[in-house]
Amino acid sequence: MASDAHAHPGDLLDRFPGAEEERRRLGTACAAVAWNLRDFERHEELARKARDEGAAPLALCFAVHPQLPAALSGKAEVRRHVADLEKLAAEGRIRAVGETGFDLFNQAFRTTEALQEELFRAHLEIAARYGLPAVLHIRRAMHKVFAHTKALKKLPAVVFHAYSGTFAEGEALLKRGVNAWFSFGTAILLNHKTAMESCARLPRERLLLETDAPYQPLRGAPFSRWADLPAILAGAAGLRRGDKAELEAAVDENWNRVFADPSYPPHRPEEVFTA
């Protein structure tokens, strides 16, 4: 079963109490994303149970989401979450820093751009200090990413969650030496042309799939869930005119390179694109 590069298991459980049973039945390994300690500790307990029972793993991720400055009460509260991130990284309790990045989708988010910039720099510094991958949320802000390529190149992996950039932008990041992976979800099934082209053309060695459960539902569904992955996989294979089983194996291998085993040798960008 194709792995899931980005989801919120605790939030999914609130909507779908059978979520973990479904994930275990499908054998889906998942990168579990949290932005506060309550959610993180909930994910940590799910990961412990999965490990004890020999189920597919949860890779634990933590960061201050770029939308949060618009919702939290001032810089002090935002920076408290950054301190939580530093502590979790120092204790070896997370596998990746994320999701972090920039969200300039609307005016409310744009008014916090300076604080988003401060947060992003802090996240990349922590990721570099502890040798962790970063998971990026980038919405209407790919230009901001290119301003940070020097810092991103220092990280073992950079995952673009729900990648909405162009193929040319993805190619440019790899050519600049960013060890980037590009994750696709239900957008490729909902006629998002840019995501569809990027999924079709970016190297297979750089592809990941995700549900963003429960936040990116298929058309007509109340929420996204692990059972959506076969449709996402089939959609990606169709766009690439490739074999579904081969793509699933490649995506799972890519997930392992980023999230599972730190000793697993990562691809380097020069193996895929040459300048």
C-alpha positions in Angstrom: 0.0 0.0 0.0 1.4 3.4 -0.9 2.9 5.3 1.9 1.5 8.7 3.1 3.9 11.6 3.2 1.6 14.0 5.0 -1.4 13.5 7.3 -2.9 14.6 10.7 -3.9 11.3 12.3 -5.3 12.8 15.5 -7.5 15.2 13.5 -8.6 12.3 11.3 -9.5 10.2 14.4 -11.8 13.0 15.6 -13.8 12.7 12.4 -13.3 8.9 11.7 -12.9 6.8 14.8 -11.9 3.8 12.7 -9.0 5.6 11.1 -6.1 3.7 12.7 -7.7 0.3 12.1 -8.0 1.3 8.4 -4.4 2.5 8.3 -3.2 -0.8 9.8 -5.3 -2.9 7.5 -3.9 -1.1 4.5 -0.3 -1.2 5.8 0.1 2.5 5.3 3.2 4.2 6.7 2.5 7.8 7.4 4.3 11.0 8.2 2.2 12.4 11.1 2.3 16.2 11.4 1.5 18.2 14.6 1.9 21.9 15.6 1.2 21.7 19.3 2.3 19.4 22.1 -1.2 18.0 22.7 -1.5 16.7 19.1 2.2 15.6 19.0 1.8 13.5 22.2 -1.3 11.9 20.7 0.6 11.0 17.6 3.5 9.7 19.8 1.1 7.4 21.5 -0.3 6.1 18.2 3.3 5.6 17.0 4.2 3.6 20.1 1.2 1.3 19.7 1.9 0.8 16.1 5.5 -0.1 16.9 4.5 -2.5 19.7 2.0 -4.2 17.5 4.3 -4.4 14.4 2.0 -2.2 12.4 3.1 0.3 9.7 5.0 3.1 11.3 4.1 6.7 12.0 7.0 9.2 11.4 6.5 12.0 13.9 6.8 15.6 12.6 6.4 18.9 14.5 6.6 22.6 13.5 4.7 25.9 13.8 2.4 26.0 10.8 2.7 29.2 8.8 -1.0 29.9 9.2 -0.7 30.0 13.0 0.7 33.6 13.4 -2.7 34.8 12.1 -4.5 32.8 14.8 -2.3 32.9 17.9 -2.1 35.7 20.3 1.2 37.4 19.5 4.8 36.6 19.1 5.3 35.2 22.6 2.8 32.3 22.0 4.3 31.6 18.6 7.8 31.5 20.0 6.7 29.1 22.8 5.8 26.6 20.1 9.3 27.1 18.5 10.8 26.3 21.9 8.7 23.1 22.0 10.1 22.2 18.6 13.7 22.7 19.8 13.1 20.5 22.8 11.5 17.7 20.8 14.4 17.8 18.3 17.0 17.8 21.0 15.3 14.8 22.6 15.3 12.8 19.3 11.5 12.5 19.3 10.8 13.8 15.8 11.8 12.5 12.4 11.2 15.8 10.5 10.6 19.5 11.1 7.3 20.3 9.5 5.1 21.6 8.3 6.7 25.0 8.1 6.9 27.5 5.2 4.8 30.3 3.9 1.1 30.9 3.3 0.3 34.1 1.4 -3.1 32.9 0.3 -5.2 35.8 1.7 -4.8 39.1 3.3 -5.0 37.8 6.9 -2.0 35.5 6.2 -0.1 38.1 4.2 -0.2 40.5 7.2 2.0 38.0 9.1 4.6 37.5 6.3 7.4 39.0 8.4 6.7 36.7 11.3 6.4 33.7 8.9 9.8 34.7 7.6 11.2 34.7 11.1 9.6 31.3 11.9 10.9 29.8 8.7 14.5 30.8 9.4 14.2 29.4 12.9 12.8 26.1 11.7 15.5 25.7 9.1 18.2 26.4 11.7 16.7 23.7 14.1 16.4 21.2 11.2 20.1 21.8 10.2 21.3 21.7 13.8 19.7 18.2 14.4 20.2 16.8 10.9 16.4 16.6 10.2 14.4 16.8 7.0 12.0 19.7 6.6 8.4 19.4 5.4 7.2 22.6 3.7 3.8 24.1 3.3 4.0 26.7 0.5 1.0 28.5 -0.8 1.3 31.3 -3.3 4.9 31.7 -2.0 7.3 29.8 -4.2 9.4 33.0 -4.6 10.0 32.9 -0.9 11.5 29.4 -1.1 14.1 30.4 -3.7 15.4 33.1 -1.3 16.3 30.3 1.2 18.0 27.7 -1.1 21.4 28.1 0.7 19.8 27.1 4.0 17.7 24.4 2.4 20.8 22.8 0.8 22.1 22.0 4.3 19.2 19.7 5.1 19.2 16.0 4.4 15.8 16.2 2.7 13.1 18.9 1.9 9.6 17.6 1.3 7.1 19.9 -0.5 3.8 18.9 0.9 0.8 19.3 -1.5 3.3 20.6 -4.1 1.6 23.3 -6.2 4.7 24.8 -7.9 5.5 24.3 -11.5 7.7 21.6 -13.0 10.3 24.2 -13.9 10.4 25.4 -10.3 10.9 21.9 -9.0 13.6 21.3 -11.6 15.3 24.5 -10.6 15.4 23.6 -6.9 17.0 20.3 -7.7 19.6 21.9 -10.0 20.4 24.3 -7.2 21.3 21.4 -4.9 18.2 21.3 -2.7 17.6 17.6 -1.9 13.9 18.0 -2.6 10.9 15.6 -2.8 7.5 16.6 -4.1 4.3 15.2 -2.6 1.0 15.0 -4.4 -2.5 14.4 -3.1 -6.1 14.7 -4.2 -5.3 17.9 -6.2 -4.1 15.7 -9.1 -7.6 14.2 -9.1 -9.4 17.5 -9.0 -8.1 19.1 -12.2 -5.4 21.2 -10.7 -3.4 21.6 -13.9 -0.1 22.8 -12.4 0.0 20.0 -9.8 -0.9 17.4 -12.5 1.8 18.5 -14.8 4.4 18.5 -12.0 3.3 15.0 -11.0 3.6 13.8 -14.5 7.0 15.2 -15.3 9.1 15.4 -12.1 11.5 12.4 -11.6 10.0 9.3 -10.1 12.9 9.3 -7.6 11.5 12.5 -6.2 7.8 11.7 -5.9 5.7 11.2 -2.7 2.0 10.7 -2.3 -0.2 12.0 0.6 -3.7 12.3 1.8 -3.3 15.4 4.1 -6.0 13.6 6.0 -8.5 14.8 6.9 -8.0 18.1 5.1 -8.0 17.4 1.3 -11.1 15.3 0.6 -12.0 13.8 -2.7 -14.9 15.6 -4.4 -18.1 14.9 -2.5 -16.3 13.3 0.5 -16.5 14.9 4.0 -12.8 14.4 4.7 -9.7 12.6 3.3 -8.6 9.3 4.7 -6.1 6.5 4.2 -8.4 4.7 1.8 -8.0 7.5 -0.7 -4.4 6.5 -1.4 -5.2 3.9 -4.1 -7.1 6.5 -6.1 -4.3 9.0 -5.7 -1.7 6.4 -6.7 -3.8 5.4 -9.8 -4.1 9.1 -10.7 -0.4 9.6 -10.5 0.3 6.5 -12.5 -2.1 7.6 -15.2 -0.5 11.1 -15.4 2.9 9.5 -15.8 1.6 6.8 -18.2 3.4 4.2 -16.0 2.8 1.0 -14.1 0.9 1.5 -10.9 2.8 -1.2 -9.0 6.2 0.1 -10.0 5.2 3.6 -9.0 3.9 2.4 -5.6 7.2 0.6 -5.0 9.2 3.8 -5.9 7.0 6.0 -3.7 7.4 3.7 -0.8 11.2 3.6 -1.3 11.2 7.5 -1.4 9.2 7.6 1.8 11.8 5.4 3.5 14.6 7.5 2.3 13.1 10.6 3.9 11.2 9.4 6.9 12.1 5.9 8.0 15.8 5.1 8.3 18.4 7.8 8.7 21.0 5.5 7.5 19.1 4.8 4.2 21.3 6.5 1.5 19.4 9.5 0.1 19.4 10.4 -3.6 21.4 13.6 -4.2 20.0 16.1 -6.7 22.9 15.6 -9.1 21.8 12.0 -9.6 18.5 13.2 -11.2 19.3 16.5 -12.9 22.6 17.9 -14.1 23.1 21.6 -14.4 
